[in-house]
Every structure is written in C-alpha cells, then in structure tokens.
Amino acid sequence: MMKKIYLAFAGVFVLGFASYGAMNVVFDYTNEMEFCTSCHSMKINYEEYKETAHYNNASGVRATCSDCHVPKEFVPKVTAKIIAVKDIYHEFLGNFAVSSEIKNDPEAYLAHFEANRWRMANIVWDKMKANDSAECRTCHSYDAMDFDQQGRSAQRRHPRAIADGETCIDCHKGVAHHEPMEPLVSKAELPY
C-alpha cells in the first residue's frame, strides 16, 4: 500500500514538474519579439517602437515587448498571459478590433487604430500606474540613477517624482510608442 502512495506522489511530482516546464517553454516563446509582432494588429506598434531608444541606442541594449508588457513575477505573469489569450484568439479569428474589410485597407485600418489609440493606451497606462511601473523598474531604478549625468530637466524632475511618489508612467507615456492625443470633448458632452 505504501509503495502505491509513494508511486502516486512521485507521479504527481513528475507531472507537476513537466507541466511547469512546459508552461515556461510556452511563456518564453510567447515573450519573444517575433511572436509579439507576428500579429497584424501589432505592426503599427512595432514600427513606432523601432524609432525609440528602447530599440536603437548607443549601448546596444534592447527592451522587447515582454520587457514592458509582461510582469516578471509568477502570478502577475500568469494573469497577464491569461488576459492576453483573448487578443490571440481574436487575432486568429481575423477580427482583432476591426472587420476584415478595414483590416485589408491600410488607410481605413490606420484610421481605426488612431480612433482607438487613446482608449488602448489608457488601459496600459492605468495598469502601469496601478503596479508602480513594475516592468519599467526591472531595468530603471531611482537608486541606480546618476542625476548629475542626466539632462537638466531630468535632474530637476526625478528627485521631485521620488518625493511626490510618482511612477515612471506618470511622465514617460510616449517613451516606446507615439503618445496619442486626448480626444476633444464635443460640445454635446460638456456639462454646461
């Protein structure tokens, strides 16, 4: 009887270890830049990103999509991956945020993207604000900054941001993609 219990525990352990390993392989694959940018819906974001210092810089260090959009801690990472499954599902269906007619017309697709950019950006900004820009802080740390080596504006603003409890995204919203313009409020929406 004890031998069967030991075998059952060993089987559960091996199965759990194999599942964890398989999950990590899937997570690593879905964190690759090639995977993230293989979707049609990410082409605009990818082209914008290639214009930034996170892609092309003197040090040769390149932040990838997952560095900024996927948490490093296990539970938040799993949560982010589960939420992202809906995006992959809609991409495979061919209806990610747009109809196939718009998707196949570059001008209409760009117009649709721009019309929704503010809403989409705010979803990401709100998440980053809520987690104290955790993804940024895996590479950038106030403690490691040499304020004397920074530009005059950063020399003034970073110490003030620390004192005020601000997080990275409070000031750096357009750092990796074009910062969208806030939509104008129509006169019909004004409260007076």
ROGU-911930 format. One record per atom (N, C-alpha, C): z, y, x. Coordinates in steps of 0.05 Angstrom, whole numbers, padded with zeros to 5 digits, always signed. Layout:
BEGIN
ZYX;...
//
This chain:
BEGIN
+00000-00024+00016;+00000+00000+00000;+00000+00025+00017;+00017+00026+00038;+00018+00049+00056;-00008+00054+00070;-00022+00031+00077;-00047+00034+00091;-00068+00048+00073;-00067+00042+00047;-00086+00055+00029;-00079+00085+00026;-00054+00092+00026;-00046+00120+00025;-00055+00135+00050;-00051+00123+00073;-00060+00135+00098;-00090+00138+00099;-00105+00118+00090;-00134+00120+00088;-00143+00142+00069;-00128+00144+00047;-00135+00165+00027;-00131+00193+00039;-00108+00196+00053;-00102+00222+00066;-00123+00228+00088;-00130+00208+00103;-00150+00211+00124;-00177+00218+00112;-00184+00205+00090;-00209+00211+00076;-00210+00240+00066;-00188+00248+00054;-00186+00276+00043;-00187+00296+00067;-00174+00290+00089;-00175+00307+00112;-00203+00310+00123;-00217+00287+00127;-00244+00287+00137;-00263+00302+00118;-00260+00297+00092;-00277+00310+00072;-00272+00340+00072;-00246+00348+00073;-00239+00376+00074;-00250+00390+00099;-00247+00377+00122;-00257+00388+00147;-00287+00390+00147;-00301+00370+00136;-00330+00371+00134;-00339+00393+00115;-00325+00396+00093;-00332+00417+00073;-00328+00445+00086;-00306+00448+00100;-00301+00474+00113;-00322+00480+00134;-00330+00460+00149;-00351+00463+00169;-00378+00470+00156;-00384+00456+00135;-00410+00462+00121;-00409+00490+00109;-00387+00498+00098;-00384+00525+00087;-00388+00546+00109;-00377+00542+00132;-00380+00561+00154;-00409+00562+00164;-00423+00540+00164;-00452+00539+00171;-00468+00556+00151;-00462+00553+00125;-00476+00568+00105;-00469+00598+00108;-00443+00604+00112;-00435+00632+00115;-00449+00645+00140;-00450+00630+00162;-00463+00641+00186;-00493+00646+00181;-00506+00627+00167;-00534+00630+00161;-00539+00654+00143;-00523+00657+00123;-00527+00679+00104;-00517+00706+00115;-00505+00706+00138;-00497+00731+00151;-00518+00741+00171;-00539+00725+00176;-00560+00732+00195;-00577+00755+00183;-00585+00773+00201;-00603+00795+00193;-00628+00785+00180;-00640+00764+00190;-00665+00754+00179;-00661+00744+00150;-00638+00732+00144;-00633+00724+00117;-00630+00748+00098;-00613+00767+00107;-00608+00791+00090;-00634+00806+00084;-00651+00809+00103;-00675+00826+00100;-00699+00810+00090;-00695+00784+00085;-00718+00769+00075;-00724+00774+00046;-00705+00786+00032;-00709+00792+00003;-00725+00818+00001;-00743+00819-00018;-00760+00842-00024;-00742+00867-00029;-00721+00862-00044;-00704+00884-00052;-00689+00897-00029;-00689+00886-00005;-00675+00897+00018;-00694+00912+00037;-00719+00912+00032;-00739+00924+00051;-00733+00954+00056;-00728+00969+00035;-00723+00998+00038;-00698+01002+00055;-00677+00987+00048;-00651+00989+00063;-00655+00983+00093;-00671+00962+00098;-00676+00953+00125;-00691+00974+00142;-00711+00986+00130;-00726+01007+00144;-00709+01031+00150;-00691+01039+00131;-00673+01061+00136;-00653+01054+00159;-00643+01030+00158;-00624+01021+00178;-00636+01022+00206;-00662+01016+00209;-00674+01015+00235;-00677+01043+00247;-00672+01064+00231;-00673+01092+00241;-00645+01102+00250;-00625+01085+00249;-00598+01094+00254;-00588+01084+00281;-00565+01096+00290;-00553+01088+00315;-00540+01061+00314;-00536+01050+00290;-00526+01023+00287;-00547+01002+00294;-00572+01011+00294;-00594+00993+00301;-00605+00998+00329;-00609+01023+00336;-00622+01030+00361;-00604+01051+00375;-00593+01043+00398;-00575+01061+00412;-00575+01055+00442;-00564+01073+00458;-00564+01070+00487;-00548+01046+00497;-00528+01038+00482;-00511+01016+00492;-00523+00988+00486;-00542+00987+00468;-00555+00962+00461;-00539+00945+00442;-00517+00956+00431;-00501+00941+00412;-00513+00947+00384;-00517+00925+00369;-00529+00928+00343;-00511+00916+00321;-00504+00933+00302;-00489+00923+00279;-00509+00911+00259;-00503+00889+00247;-00522+00877+00228;-00511+00881+00200;-00527+00873+00180;-00519+00877+00152;-00491+00866+00147;-00486+00842+00157;-00460+00829+00151;-00437+00844+00165;-00442+00857+00188;-00421+00871+00201;-00409+00893+00183;-00426+00905+00167;-00418+00927+00149;-00412+00919+00121;-00424+00897+00112;-00422+00890+00084;-00407+00864+00078;-00398+00849+00098;-00384+00824+00094;-00357+00826+00109;-00335+00823+00094;-00308+00824+00107;-00305+00801+00127;-00288+00805+00146;-00284+00784+00167;-00262+00765+00158;-00242+00774+00143;-00220+00757+00134;-00231+00736+00114;-00219+00712+00114;-00230+00690+00099;-00232+00695+00069;-00210+00702+00056;-00210+00705+00027;-00229+00727+00018;-00227+00751+00030;-00246+00772+00022;-00276+00764+00028;-00280+00749+00050;-00307+00739+00056;-00317+00721+00034;-00301+00702+00026;-00309+00683+00005;-00314+00698-00021;-00297+00718-00027;-00301+00734-00051;-00328+00749-00050;-00334+00761-00027;-00359+00776-00023;-00383+00757-00026;-00381+00733-00015;-00403+00714-00017;-00407+00705-00046;-00386+00700-00061;-00388+00692-00089;-00402+00715-00105;-00394+00739-00100;-00406+00762-00114;-00436+00765-00107;-00442+00759-00081;-00470+00762-00072;-00488+00740-00083;-00477+00719-00093;-00494+00697-00104;-00511+00708-00127;-00500+00726-00143;-00516+00737-00166;-00540+00752-00155;-00538+00766-00133;-00561+00780-00122;-00582+00760-00113;-00574+00739-00100;-00593+00719-00091;-00606+00705-00115;-00591+00699-00135;-00601+00687-00160;-00623+00705-00172;-00617+00731-00175;-00637+00749-00187;-00661+00753-00168;-00657+00752-00142;-00680+00754-00124;-00698+00730-00127;-00687+00706-00129;-00703+00682-00132;-00718+00682-00159;-00705+00693-00179;-00718+00695-00206;-00740+00716-00205;-00740+00734-00185;-00760+00755-00184;-00754+00779-00201;-00730+00781-00210;-00723+00804-00227;-00700+00820-00216;-00697+00821-00190;-00675+00836-00179;-00678+00866-00184;-00664+00875-00205;-00663+00903-00213;-00689+00914-00223;-00710+00899-00222;-00736+00910-00232;-00753+00889-00244;-00771+00897-00261;-00791+00878-00272;-00812+00872-00251;-00826+00850-00255;-00847+00843-00235;-00869+00863-00234;-00874+00878-00255;-00895+00899-00254;-00886+00921-00235;-00861+00929-00237;-00851+00951-00219;-00850+00940-00190;-00841+00915-00187;-00837+00904-00161;-00864+00903-00145;-00886+00898-00159;-00912+00896-00147;-00926+00923-00143;-00914+00944-00153;-00925+00971-00150;-00907+00987-00131;-00914+00991-00106;-00896+01003-00086;-00886+01031-00095;-00902+01047-00108;-00893+01074-00116;-00873+01071-00139;-00878+01054-00158;-00860+01050-00181;-00834+01038-00171;-00836+01019-00152;-00812+01006-00141;-00794+01027-00127;-00807+01044-00110;-00792+01064-00096;-00779+01083-00116;-00793+01091-00136;-00781+01110-00156;-00758+01096-00170;-00760+01071-00177;-00738+01057-00190;-00714+01055-00171;-00720+01048-00146;-00698+01046-00126;-00684+01073-00124;-00699+01094-00121;-00686+01121-00118;-00670+01129-00142;-00680+01121-00166;-00666+01127-00191;-00639+01113-00192;-00637+01090-00179;-00612+01074-00179;-00596+01076-00154;-00606+01090-00134;-00593+01091-00108;-00565+01103-00110;-00560+01124-00125;-00534+01136-00127;-00513+01116-00138;-00521+01102-00159;-00503+01082-00171;-00497+01059-00152;-00518+01049-00138;-00514+01027-00120;-00497+01035-00096;-00502+01059-00085;-00487+01069-00062;-00457+01072-00069;-00452+01082-00093;-00424+01086-00101;-00409+01060-00104;-00422+01039-00111;-00409+01013-00113;-00399+01005-00085;-00417+01008-00065;-00409+01002-00037;-00388+01021-00027;-00391+01047-00032;-00372+01066-00022;-00344+01062-00035;-00343+01055-00061;-00318+01050-00074;-00304+01026-00061;-00320+01005-00056;-00308+00981-00043;-00297+00988-00016;-00312+01003+00000;-00303+01010+00027;-00279+01029+00026;-00278+01047+00007;-00255+01064+00004;-00230+01047-00003;-00234+01028-00021;-00211+01011-00030;-00200+00994-00008;-00217+00985+00011;-00207+00968+00032;-00204+00983+00059;-00201+01010+00057;-00196+01027+00080;-00218+01023+00102;-00243+01020+00093;-00266+01016+00111;-00261+00994+00131;-00251+00972+00121;-00244+00949+00139;-00267+00940+00156;-00291+00939+00145;-00314+00930+00161;-00320+00949+00183;-00317+00975+00178;-00322+00995+00200;-00301+00991+00222;-00277+00986+00214;-00255+00984+00233;-00255+00959+00251;-00273+00940+00245;-00275+00918+00263;-00288+00927+00290;-00303+00949+00289;-00315+00959+00313;-00304+00987+00321;-00296+01003+00302;-00287+01030+00307;-00257+01032+00301;-00242+01043+00320;-00213+01046+00317;-00205+01073+00325;-00189+01087+00309;-00179+01113+00317;-00164+01111+00343;-00149+01089+00347;-00133+01086+00371;-00150+01084+00396;-00174+01073+00394;-00192+01070+00417;-00210+01094+00422;-00210+01113+00404;-00228+01136+00407;-00218+01155+00428;-00236+01165+00444;-00230+01186+00464;-00241+01212+00452;-00224+01226+00438;-00232+01250+00424;-00245+01271+00443;-00236+01271+00468;-00248+01291+00487;-00277+01285+00493;-00286+01260+00489;-00314+01253+00494;-00331+01257+00470;-00320+01264+00447;-00335+01267+00423;-00345+01296+00420;-00364+01299+00402;-00374+01326+00396;-00352+01343+00384;-00357+01369+00384;-00336+01388+00375;-00327+01383+00346;-00346+01377+00329;-00339+01372+00301;-00321+01347+00299;-00329+01325+00312;-00313+01301+00311;-00285+01305+00324;-00284+01321+00345;-00258+01326+00358;-00239+01340+00338;-00250+01357+00321;-00233+01370+00301;-00227+01352+00277;-00247+01338+00268;-00244+01323+00243;-00229+01296+00245;-00233+01282+00266;-00220+01256+00268;-00189+01258+00268;-00177+01275+00284;-00147+01278+00281;-00138+01286+00253;-00154+01304+00241;-00147+01313+00214;-00149+01289+00194;-00170+01273+00197;-00174+01250+00180;-00151+01230+00183;-00142+01226+00207;-00119+01208+00212;-00094+01219+00197;-00089+01245+00201;-00065+01258+00189;-00067+01257+00158;-00091+01260+00147;-00095+01260+00118;-00098+01233+00106;-00098+01212+00122;-00101+01185+00112;-00129+01179+00102;-00149+01193+00112;-00176+01187+00104;-00187+01162+00117;-00207+01151+00105;-00220+01127+00116;-00249+01134+00124;-00261+01117+00140;-00288+01123+00151;-00308+01132+00131;-00309+01118+00108;-00330+01124+00088;-00326+01151+00075;-00303+01163+00077;-00299+01190+00066;-00318+01210+00079;-00325+01207+00104;-00342+01226+00118;-00369+01214+00127;-00371+01188+00129;-00395+01175+00141;-00411+01160+00121;-00417+01172+00098;-00432+01158+00077;-00461+01153+00084;-00473+01170+00099;-00501+01167+00106;-00506+01155+00133;-00487+01140+00144;-00489+01131+00171;-00509+01108+00176;-00514+01091+00156;-00532+01068+00161;-00556+01068+00142;-00554+01083+00121;-00576+01086+00102;-00578+01115+00093;-00600+01123+00083;-00602+01151+00073;-00582+01156+00052;-00568+01178+00054;-00547+01184+00034;-00561+01195+00009;-00556+01183-00014;-00570+01193-00038;-00559+01219-00048;-00576+01233-00061;-00568+01258-00074;-00553+01251-00100;-00532+01265-00105;-00518+01261-00131;-00536+01271-00153;-00539+01255-00174;-00556+01264-00196;-00546+01290-00209;-00565+01306-00217;-00558+01331-00231;-00548+01324-00259;-00529+01338-00267;-00519+01334-00295;-00536+01350-00313;-00546+01337-00334;-00563+01352-00353;-00546+01370-00370;-00558+01391-00381;-00543+01409-00398;-00530+01395-00422;-00543+01374-00432;-00533+01359-00455;-00507+01345-00448;-00502+01339-00422;-00478+01325-00413;-00455+01344-00407;-00460+01370-00406;-00439+01389-00399;-00419+01391-00422;-00393+01394-00415;-00373+01394-00436;-00371+01420-00452;-00386+01440-00445;-00385+01466-00459;-00412+01474-00469;
//
